[in-house]
Amino acid sequence: MQMNMVSALNSALDLAMKENDKMVLLGEDIGEDGGVFRVTDGLLGKYGKDRVIDTPLAESGIMGTAVGMAIGGLFPVPEIQFAGFMYLSFSQIVNHVARYRARTRSSISLPMIIRTPVSGGVRTLEHHSESPEVEYAHIGGLIVVEPSNPYDAKGLLISAAHSKDPTVFLEPTKLYRLFKQEVPEDAYEVPIGKANVVKEGDDMTIITYGTMVNVVNNVVLKRNLSATVVDIRTINPLDEKTILDAAKKTGRVLIVHEAPLSFGIGAEISARIAEKAMFELNAPIMRVAAPSLPYPLPGDEQYYVPNEVKVSKAIDKLLSE
C-alpha cells in the first residue's frame, strides 16, 4: 500500500512489537499524543502503558532508563523528540550504550533502537534541524542508519529490531510526509550495511543519503545525466564495496550530504576511495555539504542546506575536470 515515512515507521514498530513482547517504547509525548510527528500513533491503544511509556522531559533520564531496560532483558526503543536534544543524553550513549557489550566481553549486549528526527529544510527553531550522524558513527559499538524513503525506513527499522547491537536510527524530518511510496504491509528487512544503487550511469558517481537523495535524483532527472547514484542508507557500517565499485566504474565521484562539510561522512568516504581506488579516478573527488557552522535560524536555512543549484554547479565542475 502507499505509505509515507511516518506510516511506514509506525507499521514497522507495530510489527516489531507484535513479534517481540519485550520491546518497549519510551519518550516524550509518544503515548497519548502519538509522538510529535505521530510515528507512534495508535500503539498505546494496542500495547498499553507498560509498553508505550510517556516520559518526563529528560533526555539523559530516557537514555539511562533504556540502558537499564536492556540490561534487564527488554528491548527498549527510546525516542528523542529532536536530534539536538540528544546531546543531553550523549554521556549515556557514549559511556554505556556503545560500550557495554565490549565492557562485559559480550556477556551482556544492549539491544535497542534510538530514534530521532534529523536534518532541516522545514524552518524549525534552534536544535530542531541537527545532522549529527558523524558524531555517532565515530563511536565504536553503534550502528547508525539514515533512510531516504518509506520503503527503506520500514525495512531498516525491522532489521534493527532483530539486531543485538544498539542502533541510532535517524529519521529525516523533511521526508516524514514529503512523498508516498508502495510499501508492503507485512514485515520485511532491508539489510543493514548494504547501500542501494538508485540509478546506474557512466559519466559520474554521486554518493549520498537521507534528505539529499531526493535532491540528487531531481538534478539527475532534470539534466538527463548518465550518473550512478548510491544511497548509502547505513552510515555505520559503511558499504565500502558498493562505494568503491561505483567510483571505479565512472572515475568521477561527487559526495553530497546535508551535514556540515568538515570532518564529515563525505570526508570518510573520500578517504576510503582515495586509499583504495585512487588510480581508477579521472578527477579529484568533490563534496557538496552544509558549511561548518551551527544550523542557522529559519530565515537563512536556504543558504545553508545544500540544494539542487549547488549540486548542479558541482556536477558541472566535476565533468569539466
Secondary structure per residue as TSV (DSSP state, phi and psi in degrees):
chain	resnum	aa	ss	phi	psi
A	1	M	-	360.0	164.3
A	2	Q	E	-76.9	124.7
A	3	M	E	-135.0	145.4
A	4	N	-	-89.4	-178.9
A	5	M	H	-66.6	-34.9
A	6	V	H	-60.3	-50.2
A	7	S	H	-69.6	-31.3
A	8	A	H	-67.5	-42.4
A	9	L	H	-67.2	-39.9
A	10	N	H	-61.1	-43.1
A	11	S	H	-62.4	-42.1
A	12	A	H	-63.2	-44.3
A	13	L	H	-63.1	-42.2
A	14	D	H	-60.5	-48.0
A	15	L	H	-65.2	-40.2
A	16	A	H	-66.8	-39.9
A	17	M	H	-69.5	-34.2
A	18	K	H	-67.1	-37.5
A	19	E	H	-74.9	-38.3
A	20	N	-	-121.2	104.8
A	21	D	T	-75.2	-0.6
A	22	K	T	-93.8	-3.6
A	23	M	E	-77.2	130.2
A	24	V	E	-130.2	130.1
A	25	L	E	-96.5	139.8
A	26	L	E	-147.1	144.9
A	27	G	E	163.2	175.6
A	28	E	T	-76.6	120.6
A	29	D	T	66.8	21.0
A	30	I	-	-83.4	-15.6
A	31	G	S	-89.7	-85.1
A	32	E	S	-58.0	-41.3
A	33	D	S	-87.3	-15.5
A	34	G	-	76.1	20.2
A	35	G	-	88.4	154.7
A	36	V	T	-62.1	-29.4
A	37	F	T	-109.1	8.9
A	38	R	S	69.8	25.1
A	39	V	T	-67.4	-32.7
A	40	T	T	-99.8	16.2
A	41	D	T	-58.5	130.1
A	42	G	T	87.8	-12.2
A	43	L	H	-77.1	-29.7
A	44	L	H	-61.1	-44.1
A	45	G	H	-64.0	-31.9
A	46	K	H	-80.2	-39.6
A	47	Y	H	-117.4	-7.7
A	48	G	-	83.2	170.4
A	49	K	T	-72.6	-15.2
A	50	D	T	-78.3	-17.0
A	51	R	T	-119.4	-12.2
A	52	V	E	-128.5	99.7
A	53	I	E	-112.0	119.9
A	54	D	E	-76.7	128.8
A	55	T	-	-110.7	164.8
A	56	P	-	-64.8	167.8
A	57	L	S	-79.9	77.9
A	58	A	-	-152.7	89.3
A	59	E	H	-61.4	-40.3
A	60	S	H	-62.4	-38.6
A	61	G	H	-67.1	-39.9
A	62	I	H	-59.4	-46.4
A	63	M	H	-71.6	-38.9
A	64	G	H	-63.5	-39.0
A	65	T	H	-63.6	-40.5
A	66	A	H	-62.7	-38.5
A	67	V	H	-60.9	-47.7
A	68	G	H	-61.9	-40.0
A	69	M	H	-60.7	-45.9
A	70	A	H	-65.8	-40.5
A	71	I	H	-61.7	-34.7
A	72	G	T	-80.9	1.2
A	73	G	T	103.8	1.6
A	74	L	-	-88.9	170.9
A	75	F	E	-118.8	90.2
A	76	P	E	-78.0	147.1
A	77	V	E	-126.3	83.8
A	78	P	E	-75.3	136.1
A	79	E	E	-108.0	126.6
A	80	I	-	-101.7	124.9
A	81	Q	S	-57.7	-37.9
A	82	F	S	-144.2	149.7
A	83	A	G	-60.5	-31.7
A	84	G	G	-64.8	-25.9
A	85	F	G	-79.1	-15.2
A	86	M	G	-69.1	-20.9
A	87	Y	G	-59.0	-29.8
A	88	L	G	-68.4	-19.4
A	89	S	G	-106.4	10.4
A	90	F	H	-60.9	-37.9
A	91	S	H	-60.7	-44.1
A	92	Q	H	-63.0	-41.0
A	93	I	I	-67.4	-47.0
A	94	V	I	-71.0	-46.8
A	95	N	I	-84.0	-20.9
A	96	H	I	-126.7	-57.1
A	97	V	I	-56.4	-49.8
A	98	A	T	-75.3	-28.8
A	99	R	T	-103.2	-13.7
A	100	Y	H	-63.4	-38.0
A	101	R	H	-64.6	-43.2
A	102	A	H	-68.5	-39.5
A	103	R	H	-60.9	-36.4
A	104	T	T	-99.4	16.0
A	105	R	T	52.1	43.4
A	106	S	T	69.8	8.7
A	107	S	S	-76.4	-25.1
A	108	I	S	-132.5	121.8
A	109	S	-	-106.7	160.0
A	110	L	-	-118.2	76.2
A	111	P	-	-67.5	126.5
A	112	M	-	-165.9	162.4
A	113	I	E	-124.5	116.7
A	114	I	E	-95.1	109.0
A	115	R	E	-99.5	139.2
A	116	T	E	-159.9	142.8
A	117	P	E	-72.2	144.2
A	118	V	E	-136.6	168.4
A	119	S	-	71.2	169.2
A	120	G	-	-116.7	-145.7
A	121	G	S	88.5	7.5
A	122	V	S	-124.7	16.4
A	123	R	-	58.3	52.2
A	124	T	-	-97.4	175.4
A	125	L	-	-85.0	177.9
A	126	E	T	-56.3	142.9
A	127	H	T	73.8	5.3
A	128	H	S	-107.0	1.2
A	129	S	S	-134.3	26.6
A	130	E	-	-69.5	150.9
A	131	S	-	-123.7	81.3
A	132	P	-	-96.8	19.8
A	133	E	H	-58.2	-36.7
A	134	V	H	-65.1	-31.1
A	135	E	H	-65.3	-35.7
A	136	Y	H	-87.8	-31.4
A	137	A	H	-66.0	-27.4
A	138	H	T	-74.6	-17.3
A	139	I	S	-91.1	120.1
A	140	G	T	-63.9	138.4
A	141	G	T	104.7	-4.4
A	142	L	-	-115.5	134.6
A	143	I	E	-86.2	137.1
A	144	V	E	-126.5	122.9
A	145	V	E	-126.7	139.8
A	146	E	-	-143.9	99.1
A	147	P	-	-76.5	159.8
A	148	S	S	-116.6	-1.2
A	149	N	S	-156.7	163.6
A	150	P	H	-61.4	-41.7
A	151	Y	H	-59.7	-49.5
A	152	D	H	-65.6	-38.4
A	153	A	H	-58.3	-47.0
A	154	K	H	-66.6	-47.6
A	155	G	H	-66.2	-37.2
A	156	L	H	-70.8	-37.5
A	157	L	H	-66.7	-38.5
A	158	I	H	-67.2	-39.0
A	159	S	H	-61.6	-42.3
A	160	A	H	-63.8	-32.9
A	161	A	H	-68.7	-16.8
A	162	H	T	-100.6	2.4
A	163	S	-	-90.8	148.8
A	164	K	S	-90.4	-7.6
A	165	D	S	-100.7	151.7
A	166	P	-	-70.2	139.7
A	167	T	E	-119.8	129.4
A	168	V	E	-93.1	111.7
A	169	F	E	-107.3	107.2
A	170	L	E	-97.5	124.6
A	171	E	E	-115.1	108.6
A	172	P	E	-62.4	118.3
A	173	T	G	-55.6	-42.6
A	174	K	G	-63.2	-25.9
A	175	L	G	-90.3	-7.3
A	176	Y	T	-51.9	-45.3
A	177	R	T	-130.5	19.8
A	178	L	T	-68.6	-38.6
A	179	F	-	-155.8	162.7
A	180	K	-	-108.6	161.9
A	181	Q	E	-151.7	154.1
A	182	E	E	-71.4	120.0
A	183	V	-	-131.5	128.9
A	184	P	-	-61.4	143.5
A	185	E	S	-74.3	-29.8
A	186	D	S	-80.2	171.4
A	187	A	-	-73.6	143.5
A	188	Y	-	-155.7	162.2
A	189	E	-	-118.2	138.5
A	190	V	-	-104.1	122.1
A	191	P	-	-64.2	132.8
A	192	I	T	-72.9	135.7
A	193	G	T	90.2	11.4
A	194	K	-	-125.2	116.9
A	195	A	-	-73.6	163.3
A	196	N	E	-115.0	121.6
A	197	V	E	-83.1	101.4
A	198	V	E	-71.3	-37.3
A	199	K	E	-148.9	142.5
A	200	E	-	-101.3	137.2
A	201	G	-	-157.8	173.5
A	202	D	S	-114.1	-21.3
A	203	D	S	-84.2	-31.5
A	204	M	E	-162.5	162.6
A	205	T	E	-116.2	130.2
A	206	I	E	-115.8	120.5
A	207	I	E	-108.5	128.7
A	208	T	E	-157.0	-175.4
A	209	Y	-	-170.0	168.7
A	210	G	T	59.9	-135.9
A	211	T	H	-62.5	-27.3
A	212	M	H	-77.4	-14.6
A	213	V	H	-61.6	-44.3
A	214	N	H	-64.9	-41.0
A	215	V	H	-62.2	-48.1
A	216	V	H	-62.6	-45.1
A	217	N	H	-60.0	-39.0
A	218	N	H	-63.8	-42.9
A	219	V	H	-65.1	-45.8
A	220	V	H	-60.4	-42.2
A	221	L	H	-67.1	-47.5
A	222	K	H	-64.2	-34.7
A	223	R	H	-94.0	-2.2
A	224	N	T	53.3	46.7
A	225	L	-	-81.4	147.3
A	226	S	-	-93.5	83.8
A	227	A	E	-125.6	141.7
A	228	T	E	-87.8	121.6
A	229	V	E	-109.9	123.2
A	230	V	E	-115.0	121.1
A	231	D	E	-97.5	111.2
A	232	I	-	-70.8	-25.3
A	233	R	-	61.2	-53.8
A	234	T	E	-107.3	119.2
A	235	I	E	-80.7	-38.5
A	236	N	E	-142.6	115.6
A	237	P	S	-77.0	146.1
A	238	L	-	-88.9	137.4
A	239	D	-	-82.6	81.6
A	240	E	H	-63.4	-38.3
A	241	K	H	-61.6	-48.3
A	242	T	H	-62.3	-39.8
A	243	I	H	-63.9	-47.5
A	244	L	H	-66.5	-41.2
A	245	D	H	-60.6	-42.4
A	246	A	H	-68.5	-38.5
A	247	A	H	-65.2	-44.5
A	248	K	H	-65.7	-33.8
A	249	K	H	-62.8	-43.6
A	250	T	H	-104.3	-25.9
A	251	G	S	78.8	-2.8
A	252	R	-	-132.8	130.9
A	253	V	E	-130.6	129.1
A	254	L	E	-120.7	131.9
A	255	I	E	-114.7	130.0
A	256	V	E	-127.6	124.2
A	257	H	E	-148.5	157.6
A	258	E	E	-80.0	-27.9
A	259	A	E	-63.5	159.5
A	260	P	E	-56.0	151.5
A	261	L	S	-67.0	-48.5
A	262	S	T	-65.4	129.2
A	263	F	T	59.3	30.6
A	264	G	S	-96.5	-172.2
A	265	I	H	-61.2	-37.0
A	266	G	H	-63.0	-35.3
A	267	A	H	-66.3	-40.1
A	268	E	H	-64.9	-45.1
A	269	I	H	-64.0	-41.9
A	270	S	H	-58.7	-44.0
A	271	A	H	-63.1	-42.0
A	272	R	H	-66.6	-39.3
A	273	I	H	-66.4	-42.3
A	274	A	H	-63.2	-36.4
A	275	E	H	-73.5	-32.7
A	276	K	H	-121.2	-4.3
A	277	A	H	-143.3	21.8
A	278	M	G	-53.5	-45.1
A	279	F	G	-80.8	-5.5
A	280	E	G	-93.7	-3.5
A	281	L	-	-87.2	144.4
A	282	N	S	-106.2	-4.0
A	283	A	S	-158.5	159.1
A	284	P	-	-61.5	147.4
A	285	I	-	-68.6	138.0
A	286	M	E	-119.0	154.0
A	287	R	E	-131.1	143.1
A	288	V	E	-123.3	124.1
A	289	A	E	-155.8	176.8
A	290	A	E	-72.9	156.3
A	291	P	-	-66.1	156.2
A	292	S	S	-82.8	67.4
A	293	L	S	-138.0	161.0
A	294	P	-	-60.2	149.3
A	295	Y	-	-60.9	132.3
A	296	P	-	-79.2	173.3
A	297	L	-	-68.3	161.6
A	298	P	G	-52.7	-34.8
A	299	G	G	-67.2	-17.6
A	300	D	G	-113.2	2.7
A	301	E	H	-68.7	-21.9
A	302	Q	H	-67.3	-20.5
A	303	Y	H	-87.2	-15.0
A	304	Y	H	-97.6	-48.5
A	305	V	S	-75.0	131.3
A	306	P	-	-56.1	142.0
A	307	N	-	-134.5	-176.7
A	308	E	H	-63.1	-35.6
A	309	V	H	-64.1	-46.2
A	310	K	H	-64.5	-40.6
A	311	V	H	-65.4	-42.3
A	312	S	H	-64.3	-40.1
A	313	K	H	-64.8	-39.6
A	314	A	H	-65.4	-37.3
A	315	I	H	-62.6	-44.3
A	316	D	H	-59.1	-44.9
A	317	K	H	-65.2	-42.4
A	318	L	H	-65.0	-41.3
A	319	L	H	-70.4	-21.0
A	320	S	H	-85.5	-11.6
A	321	E	-	-71.0	360.0
